[in-house]
Amino acid sequence: MPTTLRKWAWLPVLAVGLGLYFLVQGTLIDTGNVNYVPSLILLGALVVPLSFLTFVAGHTGVWRVGPFVLGIAALFGGVVGIVTAGRLEFDTLRGLGTTSLIGIGLIEESCKLIVPVLILVWQWQRGTVRVADGLLIGVAAGMGFAVLETMGYAFTALLASQGNIGEVEETLLLRGLSSPAAHMAWTGLICGALWAAVAARWTLAATARLLITFVLAVALHALWDGVTNRFAYFLLAAVSLSWLLVELHRSDTLSWDDGQATRPRHLQRP
């Protein structure tokens, strides 16, 4: 796909997604058929995150992961991440009070990496580790986690409000719009740093940068879960998105050799 088309592909994705959402919404309102509620929740949770993933794909440097790999990162990364995090949070964080916010951030940011790390190992074996791949795969895994989490919150809102669709739509709107600045940004940043560390053969600087990125992402996650002020949410979202955009720009300036690791000499093909 030409570069210009790739950079603007997120707009038709957003337009089509919103069109489908409002089509389902209108049908639900006109018919009163609750069978359309699952479709409304799915589209409401998916449209903005998918558009943002398309935006990242169009503004990232040289990457070679295809739709199949991104689909695995989003689907399996989201399911494995949210199930594993849910089990760990239930088993270990009961009764911890406010300290659970840090624990939740640590657990969720770690669990979202399970599938991306498996993809990284596969890429390393093939000798195709690129920083841009890491950013994109991380954003995709964060998208899967965010979509499933948003659907869960929307379903909870439906039950708690005794079928009030307005409550469901408010939940979808707030969580859908915030997902790029939350799970998607944090996982993308961590994976970008992880891929960079592998590409740099775990130099001290790259490893330190990975650790700092992970700690800051966990801290942003904990703050996000703990604040209640709208201005604070806006500030955290601005920090997360700005940081991700900087990393996208950095990945775009990497040369092919800087952004790609080769196999260890004994694993290289003749």
Secondary structure, DSSP 4 states (H G I P E B T S, - for coil): --HHHHHHTHHHHHHHHHHHHHHHHHHHHHH--GGGHHHHHHHHHHHHHHHHHHHHHHHSSS----HHHHHHHHHHHHHHHHHHHHHHHHHH-TT-GGGHHHHHHHHHHHHTTHHHHHHHHHHHHHT-EEHHHHHHHHHHHHHHHHHHHHHHHHHHHHHHTTS-HHHHHHHHHHHHHHGGGTHHHHHHHHHHHHHHHHHTTS-HHHHHHHHHHHHHHHHHHHHHHH---HHHHHHHHHHHHHHHHHHHHHHHH--TTTTEE---GGGS--
